[in-house]
């Protein structure tokens, strides 16, 4: 039986309809959190919420297009109205595309950056403001916030660690997540809000399956081969699992990581070591 590290806490997890976001939402719920799950896909995100309710936790399924800043405000208002607070934010939503550098269009760039980068900034902004607003004015004035609390974990990627010939827009958006995480960590440290990121490697999810199809088509490889070639370069010689990623996120959301902020943790079997 897992410890109830998040008993009494409310979490919001984006990209929670499938893959890594879903695994994180279920993991936080198993450890005691009530969870607002967010995605653009209505039926799958409701199924995630149903899984959380089956554990005896409260869940709210929210459908939102995070590339629309107006929807971000409405989303945060909805979650706070339902739960009264947001203690944990996990930004797992993201989009990917493999495409030769010379073929990337402005619309390709905007679609990737709007979700992976711009939405991330403004969702952090909206949620952090709610975390801070609970702090008494005299504590704010003193430049410290002993009574506030917040954990924010962003999803970067190992593609954000180095350039990618077939992912200039995706890789640059994930590199930006690392910088955004550091900026947010500095901005919100006075309020006891920890902001960190993880950089997952290969994990067989719908996003990685899409990447395999697109990269394989460009390279003339059969289905599954592009992903397998990547896995063969991992020192631990295996792909990651959704639970590998969820465990790392849960750690960064827990009190065990209270003295960690502004960091990006590679969860990739040793593929990247810097």
C-alpha positions as CSV (number, residue, x, y, z in Angstrom):
1,X,0.0,0.0,0.0
2,X,1.4,3.4,-1.0
3,X,1.9,6.1,1.6
4,X,-0.7,8.9,1.6
5,X,1.9,11.7,1.0
6,X,-0.8,13.9,-0.6
7,X,-3.6,13.4,1.8
8,X,-5.5,16.7,2.0
9,X,-3.9,18.1,-1.1
10,X,-5.5,19.1,-4.4
11,X,-3.6,18.5,-7.6
12,X,-4.3,19.7,-11.2
13,X,-2.7,17.6,-14.0
14,X,-2.9,18.6,-17.6
15,X,-2.6,16.2,-20.5
16,X,-4.3,13.6,-18.2
17,X,-6.4,11.8,-20.8
18,X,-3.7,9.3,-21.7
19,X,0.0,8.4,-21.4
20,X,2.2,10.2,-18.9
21,X,-0.3,12.7,-17.7
22,X,-2.9,10.0,-16.9
23,X,-0.3,7.9,-15.0
24,X,0.7,11.0,-12.9
25,X,-2.9,11.8,-12.1
26,X,-3.6,8.2,-11.0
27,X,-0.4,8.1,-9.0
28,X,-1.1,11.3,-7.1
29,X,-4.6,10.0,-6.3
30,X,-3.3,6.7,-5.1
31,X,-1.2,8.7,-2.6
32,X,-4.1,10.6,-1.3
33,X,-4.7,13.7,-3.5
34,X,-7.9,14.9,-5.0
35,X,-7.2,15.6,-8.6
36,X,-8.5,17.9,-11.4
37,X,-7.6,16.2,-14.7
38,X,-7.4,18.4,-17.8
39,X,-7.2,17.5,-21.4
40,X,-8.7,18.6,-24.8
41,X,-10.1,15.0,-25.2
42,X,-13.4,14.9,-23.3
43,X,-14.2,11.1,-23.1
44,X,-10.7,9.9,-22.2
45,X,-10.2,12.5,-19.5
46,X,-13.5,11.6,-17.9
47,X,-12.3,8.0,-17.8
48,X,-9.2,9.1,-16.0
49,X,-11.5,10.9,-13.5
50,X,-13.5,7.8,-13.1
51,X,-10.4,5.9,-12.2
52,X,-9.6,8.4,-9.5
53,X,-13.1,8.3,-8.1
54,X,-12.8,4.5,-7.9
55,X,-10.0,5.0,-5.4
56,X,-12.2,7.0,-3.2
57,X,-10.7,10.3,-4.1
58,X,-12.5,13.4,-5.5
59,X,-11.9,14.1,-9.2
60,X,-12.9,16.8,-11.7
61,X,-12.7,16.2,-15.4
62,X,-12.0,19.5,-17.3
63,X,-11.9,19.9,-21.0
64,X,-9.8,22.8,-22.2
65,X,-7.7,24.0,-25.1
66,X,-4.7,25.3,-23.3
67,X,-3.5,27.2,-26.3
68,X,-6.4,29.6,-25.6
69,X,-5.4,31.8,-22.7
70,X,-9.0,32.6,-22.0
71,X,-9.7,29.0,-21.4
72,X,-6.8,28.8,-19.0
73,X,-8.4,31.4,-16.7
74,X,-11.7,29.7,-16.8
75,X,-10.1,26.4,-16.1
76,X,-8.3,27.6,-13.0
77,X,-11.4,29.3,-11.8
78,X,-13.4,26.1,-12.2
79,X,-10.9,24.0,-10.3
80,X,-10.6,26.5,-7.4
81,X,-14.4,26.7,-7.2
82,X,-14.7,22.9,-7.0
83,X,-11.8,22.2,-4.6
84,X,-11.2,25.6,-2.9
85,X,-7.5,25.5,-3.7
86,X,-4.7,24.1,-5.9
87,X,-1.7,22.7,-4.0
88,X,0.0,20.9,-6.9
89,X,0.2,21.6,-10.6
90,X,1.7,19.1,-13.1
91,X,2.0,20.5,-16.6
92,X,2.1,17.2,-18.6
93,X,0.2,18.5,-21.7
94,X,2.2,18.7,-24.8
95,X,2.3,18.1,-28.6
96,X,5.1,16.7,-30.7
97,X,6.0,16.6,-34.4
98,X,9.0,15.1,-36.3
99,X,9.6,17.0,-39.5
100,X,12.8,18.0,-41.5
101,X,14.1,21.5,-40.5
102,X,13.6,22.8,-44.0
103,X,9.9,21.7,-44.1
104,X,8.8,23.2,-40.8
105,X,6.0,25.8,-41.4
106,X,4.9,28.8,-39.4
107,X,1.7,26.9,-38.4
108,X,3.8,23.9,-37.3
109,X,5.9,26.2,-35.1
110,X,2.9,28.1,-33.7
111,X,1.0,24.9,-32.8
112,X,4.0,23.4,-30.9
113,X,5.0,26.6,-29.1
114,X,1.5,27.6,-28.2
115,X,0.9,24.4,-26.3
116,X,4.4,23.5,-25.0
117,X,5.7,26.9,-24.2
118,X,3.1,29.7,-24.1
119,X,0.3,27.8,-22.4
120,X,2.8,26.5,-19.8
121,X,3.8,30.1,-18.8
122,X,0.3,31.3,-18.4
123,X,-1.0,28.3,-16.6
124,X,1.9,28.6,-14.1
125,X,1.0,32.3,-13.8
126,X,-2.7,31.6,-13.1
127,X,-2.1,28.8,-10.7
128,X,0.7,30.4,-8.8
129,X,-1.4,33.5,-8.3
130,X,-4.0,31.3,-6.6
131,X,-1.4,29.7,-4.4
132,X,-0.1,33.1,-3.3
133,X,-3.4,34.8,-2.8
134,X,-4.0,32.6,0.3
135,X,-1.0,34.2,2.1
136,X,-1.9,36.9,4.6
137,X,-0.9,40.4,3.4
138,X,1.5,41.0,6.3
139,X,3.5,37.9,5.3
140,X,3.6,39.0,1.7
141,X,4.9,42.4,2.8
142,X,7.7,40.8,4.7
143,X,8.9,39.2,1.5
144,X,8.3,35.7,2.8
145,X,5.4,33.3,3.0
146,X,5.8,30.7,5.7
147,X,2.2,29.7,5.5
148,X,1.9,29.3,1.7
149,X,2.5,26.1,-0.2
150,X,2.8,25.0,-3.8
151,X,4.5,22.3,-5.9
152,X,4.7,22.8,-9.7
153,X,6.2,20.2,-12.0
154,X,6.7,20.9,-15.7
155,X,7.3,18.4,-18.4
156,X,10.4,19.1,-20.5
157,X,12.0,16.3,-22.5
158,X,15.4,14.9,-23.3
159,X,14.8,16.6,-26.7
160,X,15.1,19.9,-24.7
161,X,18.7,19.0,-23.7
162,X,20.2,19.0,-27.2
163,X,19.1,20.0,-30.6
164,X,17.2,17.6,-32.8
165,X,17.5,17.7,-36.6
166,X,13.9,16.5,-37.1
167,X,12.4,18.4,-34.2
168,X,13.6,22.0,-34.2
169,X,10.2,23.4,-33.0
170,X,9.6,20.6,-30.5
171,X,13.1,20.5,-29.1
172,X,13.3,24.3,-28.7
173,X,10.0,24.4,-27.0
174,X,11.2,21.8,-24.5
175,X,14.5,23.7,-24.0
176,X,12.3,26.7,-23.2
177,X,10.5,24.7,-20.5
178,X,13.8,24.3,-18.6
179,X,14.4,28.0,-18.7
180,X,10.8,28.8,-17.7
181,X,11.1,26.4,-14.8
182,X,14.1,28.2,-13.5
183,X,12.5,31.6,-13.9
184,X,9.4,30.5,-12.1
185,X,11.4,28.9,-9.3
186,X,13.2,32.2,-8.7
187,X,9.9,34.2,-8.8
188,X,8.0,32.0,-6.5
189,X,10.6,30.8,-4.0
190,X,9.7,33.6,-1.5
191,X,6.2,32.0,-1.4
192,X,7.4,28.5,-0.6
193,X,6.4,27.4,-4.1
194,X,8.8,24.8,-5.5
195,X,9.0,24.7,-9.3
196,X,10.8,21.8,-11.0
197,X,10.7,19.9,-14.3
198,X,11.4,16.4,-15.5
199,X,12.8,15.4,-18.9
200,X,11.5,12.0,-19.8
201,X,13.2,9.7,-22.3
202,X,11.6,7.0,-24.4
203,X,8.3,5.8,-22.9
204,X,5.9,3.9,-25.2
205,X,2.9,6.2,-25.1
206,X,0.7,7.6,-27.9
207,X,3.1,10.6,-28.2
208,X,6.1,8.4,-28.7
209,X,4.2,6.2,-31.1
210,X,3.4,9.3,-33.2
211,X,7.1,10.3,-33.1
212,X,8.1,6.7,-34.2
213,X,5.7,6.9,-37.2
214,X,6.8,10.3,-38.3
215,X,10.5,9.8,-37.8
216,X,10.3,6.4,-39.4
217,X,8.5,7.7,-42.4
218,X,11.1,10.4,-42.9
219,X,14.0,7.8,-42.5
220,X,12.3,5.0,-44.5
221,X,12.1,2.7,-41.4
222,X,9.4,0.2,-40.6
223,X,7.0,0.8,-37.7
224,X,8.7,0.6,-34.4
225,X,12.2,0.7,-35.7
226,X,12.9,4.4,-35.0
227,X,11.9,3.9,-31.4
228,X,13.9,0.8,-31.1
229,X,17.1,2.5,-32.4
230,X,16.6,5.1,-29.7
231,X,16.2,2.4,-27.0
232,X,19.3,0.6,-28.1
233,X,21.3,3.8,-27.2
234,X,20.0,3.9,-23.6
235,X,22.6,2.7,-21.0
236,X,20.0,0.8,-19.1
237,X,18.9,-0.9,-22.3
238,X,15.1,-0.5,-21.9
239,X,12.4,2.0,-22.5
240,X,10.9,3.8,-19.5
241,X,7.5,3.0,-18.1
242,X,4.7,5.5,-17.2
243,X,5.3,4.5,-13.6
244,X,9.0,5.5,-13.8
245,X,7.8,8.9,-14.8
246,X,5.0,9.1,-12.3
247,X,7.3,8.1,-9.5
248,X,9.7,11.0,-10.3
249,X,6.9,13.5,-10.5
250,X,5.4,12.3,-7.2
251,X,8.8,12.7,-5.5
252,X,9.1,16.3,-6.7
253,X,5.5,17.0,-5.6
254,X,6.2,15.6,-2.1
255,X,7.6,17.2,1.1
256,X,10.7,15.0,0.4
257,X,11.6,17.5,-2.3
258,X,11.1,20.7,-0.2
259,X,14.7,21.8,-0.7
260,X,14.7,21.2,-4.5
261,X,13.6,24.0,-6.9
262,X,14.6,25.2,-10.3
263,X,15.8,21.7,-11.4
264,X,15.1,19.5,-14.4
265,X,15.5,15.8,-13.6
266,X,16.3,13.5,-16.5
267,X,14.2,10.3,-16.2
268,X,15.7,8.5,-19.2
269,X,17.7,5.4,-18.3
270,X,20.9,7.4,-18.5
271,X,20.5,8.7,-22.1
272,X,21.4,12.2,-21.1
273,X,23.9,12.8,-18.3
274,X,24.1,16.6,-18.1
